[in-house]
Amino acid sequence: MKILFLACLSPKTGNNTTAERIRSYVEAAGHTCELRDAAEFGSPAEVAALVSRRPPFDGALAIHLYKAGRLLLGKKTTTTPQTHTHRCPYKPIFGGTDINEDVKVQQKRLVMEQVLQKTHGGLVSPVVWWWMCVIISFVLQVFLLVCGLRRVKDPLYLVQAFSEWHRENPLNVLIIIGPKVSTLSSTLTQTAGVFLTNERSQEELHASMRRCCALVNSSVSEGMSAAVLEAMDLGVPVLVRDVPGNAALVRHEFNGLLFSSPQDFVVQSRRLVSDQELRHRLVLNGRTYGEDHHSLDQERETYQRLVDLLR
């Protein structure tokens, strides 16, 4: 089968990494998969024209119901505006911001509903947020916050409380990894114990994660944080904000620690630093959880089956 795959492909983003991985699954199953950036297309009509070219596509996939899925709604005709001209079957893959944030906006929600109505059902996929890097000194107790610097990621949520803890114990350091933003950089310049560093490759990020004290997630809203799952797989404890997406992955004191406020984050961090038995339990259970519920083999088989449903 010839498959069109639409996703947001900004360089060095989690969406890009996830899309490339899914494409490899599809192609490994013997299909042809053309991965295209959703930002290339200004309207569903442009995608409809692409799909209908010879030889035509047999099916399509799209990560994120609004940003990419809406482009598969087709070209509306002049006589029947609610119908669509191309017959290419498609499957949307839920991202994270679509079902956590965009659904709150009525106009976007209506479009997403149309996307779902035109298919036989979507598949929830992790949105892999931002793959970045920093080289960490073994001397420090480094807490690593990996995120795209957006409102929903709330990168400044822990800054003040962590800075106060750092003044008490200078060995504790919080490093935020993500694209530098001038306003954020200027804020952190005045903040003790909290640093911002540029993005790096996934390989460099993993090397840094293995050497940090814990992987932190402070998001206001999450779908299924791949950074958290990666940390578990690498044997790194996770400290995550108690929001539904994070709480779906992390069971408090079993495979990670949840915090409900900046002050609670410091309390849980102190426990993690001082209690080696707790740390060992979180690492062991985190790895087991990832193997049981988020294995790459299962993910590959699921996406290959998804493509088969387009036949």
Salt bridges, closest charged atoms under 4 A:
GLU20 OE1 - ARG23 NH2 2.67
GLU34 OE2 - ARG36 NH1 2.84
GLU40 OE1 - ARG36 NH2 2.90
GLU101 OE2 - LYS104 NZ 3.50
GLU101 OE1 - ARG151 NH2 3.31
ASP102 OD2 - HIS64 NE2 3.29
ASP102 OD1 - LYS108 NZ 3.41
ASP154 OD2 - ARG241 NH1 2.80
GLU168 OE1 - ARG270 NH2 2.83
GLU222 OE2 - LYS153 NZ 2.85
GLU230 OE1 - HIS206 NE2 2.82
GLU253 OE2 - HIS252 NE2 3.77
GLU253 OE2 - ARG271 NH1 2.89
ASP297 OD1 - ARG300 NH2 2.93
GLU299 OE1 - ARG21 NE 2.80
ASP308 OD1 - HIS31 NE2 3.72
ASP308 OD1 - ARG311 NE 3.68
